[in-house]
Amino acid sequence: MSHYFRFFTLLACLALLCAPCSFAQNSPNAQLPKRLIADYGYWSRTQTPPYSAAQIPFKKLTHINHAGVSFNADGSLSVPDGFLEPELISKAHAAGVKVLLLLGGDFTGMETTAGSISALVANLQTFEAEHGYDGVDIDWEYPSSTLDETTFFNLMSALRTAFPSPNYFLSADVAPWGGTGYDFPQVTPIVDYFNIMTYDCAGPWTDDGQLNSPIFPDPTNPQPYECEPGGSVKEAIDIYLQSNVPLAKMNIGTPFYGYFYKNVTALFGPCTNCENTVLSENYGTFIKQRINAKGWQTFYDLYSLVPYMLRADGKPGYITYDDTFSTYYRVWYSLWQRGTGGTFMWALDEDYDGTSQDLLDAMYSATLAGAGSAAPMVP
């Protein structure tokens, strides 16, 4: 299938070169026609290579979710040393980019602690006002019980009151394959949008080499239940439409990382000792250097339209990831064929190789493609 790889590579290059052409009149800081949201973890500043506000191409983004702060059962915030980055806020605002606080924490502990929601919201108001944030993105993985559902609604309602629209943004990260307690009928009118995590349906916790983020389902998958419901972008959008979530309030996620299965020898192949032999690897510093190199060969799943790698010598080794073509196609399909309001990635630094960000460039080009643009061709 190497000829398919060469064909896809050519198409990817053409797509990335041609997509922005009809928008050539736009200035570098022109507002994007759809949301392009970046999940940005504070820890990336101390990684190799380091990634901080100095490297972020703000003109290619509309919003940033700043990750790293959590909360305790009593509603107190837990702010890691080194989290605050005033330059992030000032540079983002200068470019017209909004910065939200991405917040996880002890959600279930909060359910049994009196007054915790009120305390949490008050603490967030103080923190955001002091540091200049533009809203909150809630990451609860994953509400599932009836009590979770009630708590999620109560929390989002309290946050909306404390951070009113349009001055502040309120969003939630949701997983189509995990969690039944998001209470979409009541929460959808409250939030500005949902970030739909169309990745991580499979990994060290599954027993075979699934694809990390398929765009379409593969009918040859012998264990499709590993990633259902909503195991592909198409299926996820369909599921949320059935829950009456407007397309304009959906942001589709794309991964800037992949999974390296040390003991798998084929797509959908069985995984032995999976929990100890599957690694998460960044695109920019690990995967990119192995595309048809270092003893690896890239293939495409022609149903799901995403790449994967196998060892060229047939020895165990399988990597599921996204490249420039699949990233471009996922964003184009989500925005311009299905009509969603935006896309986002986890995480902003993970396609950075020290000089460039190929996957972010693909997202940006696909976002600029616009309504009525031609689909990237596939075989």
N, C-alpha and C positions, 0 to 999 in steps of 0.2 A: 504493500500500500504506500510505498514511498512516493510514488507519482502523485498520490492524493495530497501528500504533505506539500510537495513542490507547488501543486496547483493552488492549494489554500494559501500558501505563503505569498504567491504572486497576487492573489485576490486581496489579501490583507494589505499588501503594500499599495495596491491601486486604491483600495477603499480609503486608507489613511491619507493618501495624497490628494484624492479627488473630493472627499467629503466636504472640506472647508471651502472649496472653490466658489460656490455660489454665495458665500458669506464674506468674500474677500474685502468688501467695503467696510466691514466691522473693524473698529479699532481694537487693540489688544485687550482692553478692559471692557469691551462691550458686554452687556448683560446677556447671559445665555438664554435660549428660548425655553429651556426646561431646567428643573433642578438638577444639579450635580453636587452631591453631598459627599464629604470626606469624613470617615471615621479616623481620628488621629489620636494615637496613644502617647501620653507624655513620656513613656519609657524609650521612645524612638530617639530621643535626644542623646542617649548614652549608648546606643547600639553602634555597631560597625557595619557600614559607615554611618556616622551620626546624621540624624534627620530632625530638623527643627523649623521654626518659622523662617529661618534664613534660606531653607531649601524649598519651602512650599510655593508652588506657582499659583498664587491666589487668583490670578485672572482666569484660571480654568475652573474655578469652583463657585458655587453659590452659597453653600453652608459648610460649616465644619462642626462635627461632634467631637468635643474634647474629652477623651476618655481617661479614667484613672481614679476619679473620686467615687467613693461608696458611702453607705450609711449603715448605722447600727440599729438594732431593734427599737431603741428609744428615740430614734429620729436624729441623732447627732451625726454630723458628717465626719468622714474619715478621709483626710486630704493627705496624700503621700508627700514626703519630702521631695522637692524638685518638681512638683506638679505645676505650680504657677508659672506662667510664661507671658508676662505683660506684652512682649513683642508680638505674640500670636494675635492678641486682641487688637492691638493698634494697627498692625499691618493688614489684618483682615478687614477691619472697618474702613481703612483708607481705600481698600479695593472694592468696597461695597459688599463684602462677604459677612454673613452672620455667623456667630459662634455660639453653639449650644453646649451646655454641660451634659455629657453622656453619663448617666447615673445608674449604677447597679447597687445592690446591697441586700440587707437582710429583710426581704419582703415578707417571708413567712413569720419571722420573729416580730415584725411590726403588727401582724394580725392579732397577736395576743398581748400587746403592750398598749395600755390605755394612753390616748393622747399622742401617739407616736406620729400619726399623719400630720397633725397640726404642728407638732414640733419640727418635723422634717421640712414642711413647707416654709415655716418661718425661718429656719436655718438657711434654706436655699435662697429665700428672698434677700437675706442679709449678704450671703456670699456673692450672689450674682450682681447685686447693686454695687458692692465694694470693688468687684473685679471687672465689671463691664460686660458680662455675658448677655446673650440675647434670647435665652430660653433654656428649656430642658428636654433632653431625649431620654426616655425611660427604657431600660434594658432589663426586663424581668424574664429570666429563662428557667422555667416557663410556668405561668399560672395555669392550673388544671382543675382545681376543686371548686365547688360552689363558693366556699369562703374566699378563695383566691379571686374569683370573678367579681365578687362584691367589693373586695379590697382594691382590686385594680380600678374599678369604676370610681370608687370613693377617692382614691389617690389622684386619678387623672382629673376629676372634677375639682378637687381642692387646688391642684396645680393650675388649672385653667383660670380659676378665680384669682389666684395670686399673680399669675402671669397672663394678663388679658391680651387677646388679639386686637389689633395687628401689631402692637408694640413688641410682643414677645412671641416666640415660636414654641409649640408643644408637640412632641412627636413620641412615637413608641416603636420599639423594635419587636417584630413579630415573626414567628416561625411557622410556615405552612404545615410542617411535618411534626410540630411539637407544641403542646399547650392548647387547651380548649377553653381557657378562662379569660379571653381578651374582651368579651362582652361587646362585640362590634356594634350591635344595634344602638347601645347607649353611648359608647365611647367614640364612635366615628364622628358624630357631630361636634365633639369636644376638641379633638386633635386637629392640627394642621395637616398632618400626613402620617402614614405608617411606613417604616423601613422594613421591607419584607426580605428576610434572610434566606435567599435562595442559594444557599451553600451550606456545607457542613451537615447534609443529611446523612452522610456516611463518613467513617473515619476509623480510629482505633477501636471504636465500640461496635463495629459491624464485623461480620465473619467472612466478607468477600470484598474484592476490589471494585467497589462501586465508583461512579464518577462523582467528583466533588460538587459540581454545579452544572448539570445538563440543561441545555436550553429547551430541548424537546425530549420526551420519553423514548427510550430504545425498546422496541417490542421484543428484541431478542434477549433482554435482561432476564436471567433465570430466577432472580430474587427481587423483583420490583418492589416488594413490600418493605424492603430495607429503607426505602426513601419515600414512602407514601404516608399520608396524602401530600400532594403538592411537591413531588420530588423533582420537578423541572420548572423552568420559568413559565412555560405555557400553562402547566397544570396549576401553578401557584396563582397566577392571575385569574384563571377560571374559578378557583376556589374562593378568592376574595370577592369576585364579582357576585358569586352566589350568596355571599354574606352581606351584599349590598354596600360594599366599600366602593366609592366612586373611583374610577381610574385616576382622576386628578389627585387623589389622596394616596396613591400607591407610588412608592419608590422601590425599584427592583435592585437587589444587591448583586455584586459581582466580586469574586475573591481575587486578591492580589497574592495569593499563596496557593500551595497545593499540598497533597499528601504523598509521601514516599513510603510504599509498602515493601518492606525488605523481603518478605517471604512469598509474594504473589508473582506469578509468571505470565498472567494473561488478564485482559479486561474481564471483569466479573469473576476472576479466578478465586478459589478458596484461599482464605488467610489463616495460617496457623499462628497461635500465640499473638494474635493481632494487637492486643492491648499493650504489648511490650515491643512490638516491631514496626509500628507505624509512626512516622515522624511528620510533623508539619514543617514545611520549608517555604521560605519566601521566594517569590519569582525573581526579584532583582539580583539576589546574591547567591542563589543556588540553582534554580530551575533554568533560568535563561542561559546559563553557561553549558547546560547539558542538552540543549535542543539539537539533536543529530550530532552530538559530540560526546567526548569522554566515555565512549562505549555505550551510548544510549541511542535509540532510534524512536522518532516521533511518529505516531499514527493518529488518525482521526476516527472518531465514532461518527459515521455518516448519517445516523439518525439524530443523535443528540447535538451534533455540530460543535463538539469540544475535543481537544487533543488529549492524548495520554502518551506515556513513554514506556518502553520495555527495553531490557538489556539486549544489545545487538547480538550477543553470544548465546542467548537463550537462557542464561542463568536467572535465578530469582531476582526480581526487581520490577516494580510497577509504580509510575508516578502519574497521578491525576492532577491536572492543572488547567489554567487558562492562558492563552497567548493573545497576541494583538488581534487576530481574526475573530476568535470566539468572544473576546471582550467587546470588540466593535459590533459584532452581530447581535450579542445579547442586548446591548444598549440600544442599537437601532431598532431591533424587534420590539423591545419594551416600549420605547418612546413613540416611534413613528408608525409601527404596524398595529400595535395594541392600544396605544394612546395613553400610557401611564404618565404621571406628572413628573417623574424624575427617576434617577438612579443614584446608587451610592456604592462605596466599596469598603471592604475590610481587608487591609487597613492602608492608609495613605502612604506610609513609608515602605511597604513591603514589595513594591516593584522598583524601588530606587537602587541603582547599582553603583552609586557614587557620582554619576554624572547625568543620567537620564532616567525617565519614567515612561517606558513604552506603553504600559497598560493604561495609565492615566491619559496619555496622549490619544490612545484609541477611544477612550470614553469621551473625551473632549470633542474629537472629530465626529463621532457618531451623534453626539448631542447637537452639534452644529448642522448636521445633515438636513434637518428640517422636514416638515410635512411634504409629502409628494416626492421625496427623494427615492431613487431606485434602490431596491434591496441588493446587498452584496450577493453576487452569484454563488451558487453552490452546485456541485456536480449532481 
